[in-house]
Amino acid sequence: MTETTHLQSTPPGAGAKPHSPEYRVAVDSLRGLRQDLIQDAFAYRPLPGRRTDGRFARRLPGRLREYTAWTPHALIVAAALITVAFATVDSGGPAALMGLFCAVPVLLTMVRPVAAFWASMISTLVVALVGSHWGEWPWAAGSFACHLIVLTVVAMRTRPRTAGWMWALTALYAVIADSGIGPTSMYGSNSGAMLIISALILLCVTVRHIRRDAVQEVTAQQTVTAHERSRRTLLEERTTIARELHDVVAHHMSVVAIQAEAAPYRVENPPPELEKAFATIRENAVAALTELRRVLGVVRAEDYEAPDAPQPTLAELDGLLANVRDAGLSVDKAVTGAVRELPQGVELSAYRIVQEALSNTLRHAPGATARVEIGYVLGGLGLRIVNGPPPNPSLIKPSPGAGHGVTGMRERVSMLNGEMTAGPVDDGGYEVAVFLPVALPDEGDA
């Protein structure tokens, strides 16, 4: 086994001389020529049929309407027959052979359009050298019609840049043919007529292409604009709802906070438990008002910046549990695994999921007991919030909710590519199990 060692004294391109803009333009042009007319020149691209649901096709009977799909193919076949007629009139060679040379490129446009152009160029030279009386040079009558038809069909089936390259190669052939290499014509060259007529035809086809693309782009833009307008209207409606919600809820929560603060002073010698309960009510009302104003600020302000206060994390979970215990829910917490700092998004989502799950317990199973289990594992964080059934379900009426609590938890879990299950358990309670993945640190960062 031999080993080959490659030595390089200078980095590639270090000593290369920068090329001029003209050189780069020429290279790009040749690259475009190769892509349009050389690369995949013989690719199979069948001509699609015409739509049968057009304005005129819809008026035709059923059977005849199906035949309209073959209209483009029928027109190309008719054009091929026309070139045969031109080629067989006053031909200097075998009429059938000359007609075949002129018809094949036209028919080839239905399956291999780029190859049809090259076939037309070859056919033009062969017919001019073999079948012409030198009265028509460099295009015989059949070749003249054949090349114009091929240019038109291929330009319609390709992009405008391809039409430009086809006309440029046609002009190059005309210049070479008129430079004295080929036989002379008693009537002069017909290259001028070919170039002028083909230029006008290709210009019309290019304008049609540009107009069609512009219409498609405008239609797409109008669709996007309509979607954005609908979305903006929806956001405006949501903003209006948020403002109305703020006005209503903030008023009632303010009343609750004020009454909770003033209630102990209206009772002579209130018990400490009552004072503590009213204090808890006031604190929850004030916290709800603060959260409501913060969320509404995100909806209202376009240049809203994140608040300076930090978002809650699992380190503040004990405060949340103490709050719900004051509200009458008996809840325990269990933590397994090595407690570590997690990404802020995971910490916040975990806190909100526990908060929502306990709120659902207070709302739907008043008086029940709950348990919060937090597991720090190698690949992420596991949460399990489970509550038992209410002690007296027939005497206590659960508080109806909006039905978006579990949906909101699922959205948070989905945002972090986690997994979640939620549903009733055998004893009549409810369980929420969540796993939030956390990317492992690289070994190099350890």
Buried (B, 14 or more C-beta within 10 A) or exposed (E): EEEEEEEEEEEEEEEEEEEEEEEEEEEEEEEBBEEBBEEEBEEEBEBEEBEBEEEEBEEBEEEEBEBBBEEBBEEBBEBBEBBBBBBBEBBBBEBEBBBEBBBBBBBBBBBBBBBBBBBBBEBBBBBBBBBBEBBBBBBBBBBBBBBBBBBBBBBBBBEBBBBBBBBEBBBEBBEEBBEEEBEEBEEEBBBEEBBEBBBEBBBEBBEEBEEEEEEEEEEEEEEEEEEEEEEEEEEEEEEEEBEEBBEEBBEEBEEBBEBBBEBBEEEEEBEEEEBEBBBBBBBBBBEBBEEBEEEBEEBEEEEEEEEEEEEBBBEEBEEBBEBBBBBEBEBEBEEEEEEEEBEEBBBBBBBBBBBBBBBBBBEBBBBBBBBBBBBBEEEBBBBBBBBBBBEEBEEEEEEEEEEEBBEEBBEBBEEBEBBBEBEEEEEEBBBBBBBBBBEEEEEEEE
